[in-house]
Each structure stands twice: as structure tokens, then as C-alpha cells.
Amino acid sequence: MTDVSKSETLLRATFKIKLNGETVSIATVGQAYQFITNLSSIEWIEFKSLHDDAISALQGAAGDAMLTVQATNALRALFVRSKLL
């Protein structure tokens, strides 16, 4: 798949994140990819390694649904470390 942000592959978990007073639900690879790439790279600088891992895992899962476990785990690690979960 060439456009990861359009992937409708389901993650193994739905993440509910509070952002600016609103709850955002992230259930697909595309939603997760859009969420972590649309924020400024400055906002992720402290978590660069985890951010890079999550992007890579999402790109893999967009092309192969068998990789959704790894993508979900990478996202969970990023969100927990950045205190979004």
C-alpha cells in the first residue's frame, strides 16, 4: 500500500486519547498514522525513537495486516511514554 494514511486495517486495540479537551479515537492504521504524523515533529522530539518505531510499524501494517500487533504495541509504547494514555 502506498498511502499509509488511508489504510483501514484495524489495530488490535482502539486508543482513546484526550487532546485539547476532546476525545480522539484511533482504531485503524490510517488514523494512527495521520495522528502521529500531523502533529509537529517538534512535539515528538523527546520521543523520537518511539515515534520512528511507530511510523515504521504502521507502514508495515498498512501493507501486511499480520503486522498490526507490532504496530499496536509500538503505538501503545509511544502514547504511554508521552503520557497520552
Backbone as JSON, one array per atom type, in Angstrom:
{
  "sequence": "MTDVSKSETLLRATFKIKLNGETVSIATVGQAYQFITNLSSIEWIEFKSLHDDAISALQGAAGDAMLTVQATNALRALFVRSKLL",
  "N": [[0.85, -1.17, 0.0], [0.57, 2.17, -0.83], [-0.26, 4.61, 0.33], [-0.22, 5.14, 3.5], [-1.77, 6.59, 5.28], [-4.38, 6.24, 4.47], [-5.06, 3.7, 5.06], [-7.27, 1.2, 6.15], [-6.91, -0.86, 7.84], [-7.5, -2.59, 10.76], [-6.35, -1.87, 14.05], [-5.08, -3.72, 16.9], [-6.17, -2.75, 19.16], [-8.31, -0.11, 20.29], [-7.45, 3.15, 20.65], [-8.15, 5.69, 22.91], [-7.77, 8.97, 23.15], [-7.29, 11.95, 24.94], [-7.29, 15.13, 23.7], [-6.73, 18.47, 23.6], [-9.08, 18.85, 25.08], [-10.92, 17.25, 23.8], [-12.0, 13.94, 23.01], [-10.24, 11.65, 21.13], [-10.59, 8.96, 19.01], [-8.69, 6.23, 18.0], [-8.52, 3.75, 15.78], [-7.71, 2.49, 13.47], [-4.95, 1.7, 11.23], [-4.47, 3.79, 9.43], [-5.7, 6.01, 10.71], [-4.11, 6.19, 13.01], [-1.6, 6.68, 11.88], [-2.06, 9.15, 10.62], [-2.58, 10.69, 12.91], [-0.12, 10.63, 14.37], [1.62, 11.73, 12.54], [0.61, 14.16, 11.75], [0.88, 15.94, 13.82], [3.25, 18.34, 14.93], [6.71, 17.75, 14.3], [8.37, 18.67, 16.25], [6.89, 18.4, 18.54], [7.1, 15.69, 18.99], [9.78, 15.29, 19.43], [11.09, 14.63, 21.86], [10.46, 12.01, 22.08], [11.53, 10.69, 19.93], [12.73, 8.24, 19.02], [10.78, 6.29, 19.74], [8.65, 7.32, 18.29], [9.6, 7.12, 15.65], [9.77, 4.32, 15.52], [7.05, 3.65, 15.75], [5.97, 4.82, 13.42], [7.31, 3.35, 11.46], [6.35, 0.76, 12.07], [3.61, 1.11, 11.57], [3.65, 1.64, 8.84], [4.5, -0.83, 7.92], [2.32, -2.42, 8.77], [0.28, -1.4, 7.24], [0.75, -2.48, 4.8], [0.75, -5.18, 5.35], [-1.41, -6.94, 7.12], [-0.84, -8.73, 9.13], [1.03, -7.59, 10.7], [-0.13, -5.92, 12.53], [-0.17, -6.29, 15.28], [2.43, -5.66, 16.15], [2.44, -2.98, 15.35], [0.4, -1.93, 16.95], [1.51, -2.35, 19.49], [3.78, -0.7, 19.3], [2.59, 1.81, 19.04], [1.23, 1.94, 21.49], [3.4, 2.0, 23.29], [4.55, 4.46, 22.56], [2.42, 6.27, 23.11], [1.99, 5.84, 25.86], [4.48, 6.53, 26.98], [4.61, 9.2, 26.22], [2.62, 10.16, 27.73], [0.0, 10.3, 26.82], [-1.77, 8.31, 27.11]],
  "CA": [[0.0, 0.0, 0.0], [1.41, 3.35, -0.95], [-0.68, 5.69, 1.2], [-0.49, 4.58, 4.83], [-2.81, 7.38, 5.96], [-5.71, 5.8, 4.02], [-5.24, 2.29, 5.43], [-8.38, 0.9, 7.05], [-6.56, -2.05, 8.61], [-7.78, -2.37, 12.19], [-5.33, -2.15, 15.05], [-5.53, -4.71, 17.87], [-6.82, -2.01, 20.24], [-8.74, 1.24, 19.95], [-6.89, 4.1, 21.6], [-8.95, 6.89, 23.14], [-6.81, 9.97, 23.63], [-7.82, 13.3, 25.15], [-6.43, 16.12, 23.07], [-7.4, 19.77, 23.59], [-10.4, 18.72, 25.67], [-11.75, 16.34, 23.02], [-11.53, 12.57, 22.94], [-9.97, 11.18, 19.78], [-10.49, 7.51, 18.94], [-7.79, 5.75, 16.95], [-8.8, 2.33, 15.65], [-7.11, 1.92, 12.26], [-3.57, 2.07, 10.91], [-4.51, 5.11, 8.8], [-5.98, 7.02, 11.74], [-2.92, 6.31, 13.87], [-0.54, 7.3, 11.08], [-2.4, 10.56, 10.48], [-2.45, 11.34, 14.2], [1.27, 10.85, 14.81], [2.39, 12.49, 11.56], [0.05, 15.51, 11.59], [1.42, 16.8, 14.87], [4.58, 18.84, 14.61], [7.82, 16.88, 14.7], [8.9, 19.24, 17.48], [6.12, 17.82, 19.64], [7.52, 14.31, 19.21], [11.25, 15.23, 19.5], [11.52, 13.94, 23.07], [10.14, 10.59, 21.92], [11.88, 10.44, 18.53], [12.94, 6.82, 18.74], [9.48, 5.61, 19.79], [7.87, 7.86, 17.17], [10.12, 6.48, 14.44], [9.36, 2.92, 15.58], [5.61, 3.59, 15.48], [5.77, 5.11, 12.0], [7.78, 2.18, 10.71], [5.42, -0.35, 12.31], [2.36, 1.42, 10.87], [3.9, 1.46, 7.41], [4.5, -2.27, 7.69], [0.97, -2.95, 8.97], [-0.56, -0.95, 6.12], [1.0, -3.41, 3.7], [0.6, -6.56, 5.8], [-2.23, -6.9, 8.33], [-0.24, -9.58, 10.16], [1.93, -6.75, 11.5], [-0.9, -4.98, 13.36], [0.21, -6.47, 16.69], [3.63, -4.86, 16.36], [2.07, -1.57, 15.23], [-0.37, -1.58, 18.15], [2.46, -2.28, 20.6], [4.63, 0.48, 19.11], [1.76, 2.97, 19.37], [0.99, 1.93, 22.94], [4.64, 2.45, 23.92], [4.68, 5.91, 22.29], [1.37, 7.0, 23.82], [2.21, 5.75, 27.31], [5.68, 7.32, 27.31], [4.31, 10.63, 26.04], [1.53, 10.41, 28.68], [-1.28, 10.49, 26.15], [-2.64, 7.25, 27.67]],
  "C": [[0.9, 1.23, 0.0], [1.03, 4.47, 0.01], [-1.13, 5.14, 2.55], [-1.65, 5.3, 5.5], [-4.23, 6.98, 5.55], [-6.0, 4.34, 4.39], [-6.39, 2.13, 6.42], [-8.14, -0.39, 7.84], [-6.74, -1.74, 10.09], [-6.57, -2.7, 13.04], [-5.89, -3.18, 16.02], [-6.24, -4.06, 19.05], [-7.28, -0.66, 19.69], [-8.22, 2.16, 21.04], [-7.83, 5.3, 21.69], [-8.06, 7.9, 23.85], [-7.52, 11.31, 23.79], [-6.82, 14.3, 24.6], [-7.23, 17.43, 22.96], [-8.85, 19.67, 24.07], [-11.35, 17.79, 24.92], [-11.14, 14.95, 23.04], [-11.4, 12.16, 21.48], [-9.85, 9.66, 19.85], [-9.62, 7.12, 17.75], [-7.94, 4.24, 16.88], [-8.13, 1.68, 14.44], [-5.67, 2.4, 12.08], [-3.54, 3.48, 10.32], [-4.76, 6.23, 9.8], [-4.76, 7.26, 12.62], [-1.81, 7.04, 13.13], [-0.81, 8.8, 10.92], [-2.18, 11.3, 11.8], [-0.99, 11.62, 14.55], [2.11, 11.59, 13.77], [1.85, 13.91, 11.37], [0.49, 16.47, 12.69], [2.83, 17.2, 14.47], [5.66, 17.89, 15.08], [8.49, 17.39, 15.98], [8.19, 18.64, 18.69], [6.53, 16.39, 19.96], [9.03, 14.19, 19.46], [11.75, 14.47, 20.72], [11.35, 12.42, 22.96], [10.48, 10.11, 20.52], [12.03, 8.97, 18.2], [11.63, 6.04, 18.73], [8.58, 6.06, 18.64], [8.29, 7.21, 15.86], [9.71, 5.01, 14.38], [7.88, 2.76, 15.22], [5.32, 3.85, 14.0], [6.17, 3.91, 11.16], [6.82, 1.0, 10.85], [4.09, -0.12, 11.59], [2.52, 1.25, 9.36], [3.91, -0.03, 7.06], [3.1, -2.86, 7.78], [0.03, -2.53, 7.85], [-0.43, -1.9, 4.94], [0.76, -4.86, 4.06], [-0.13, -6.56, 7.14], [-1.7, -7.79, 9.44], [0.65, -8.77, 11.1], [1.19, -5.77, 12.4], [-0.57, -5.12, 14.84], [1.42, -5.61, 17.01], [3.31, -3.37, 16.28], [1.31, -1.1, 16.46], [0.57, -1.43, 19.35], [3.36, -1.05, 20.51], [3.85, 1.75, 19.45], [1.53, 3.07, 20.87], [2.22, 2.45, 23.68], [4.81, 3.96, 23.75], [3.66, 6.7, 23.11], [1.56, 6.97, 25.33], [3.39, 6.62, 27.71], [5.42, 8.82, 27.2], [3.12, 11.08, 26.9], [0.22, 10.82, 28.01], [-2.28, 9.42, 26.59], [-2.44, 7.14, 29.13]]
}
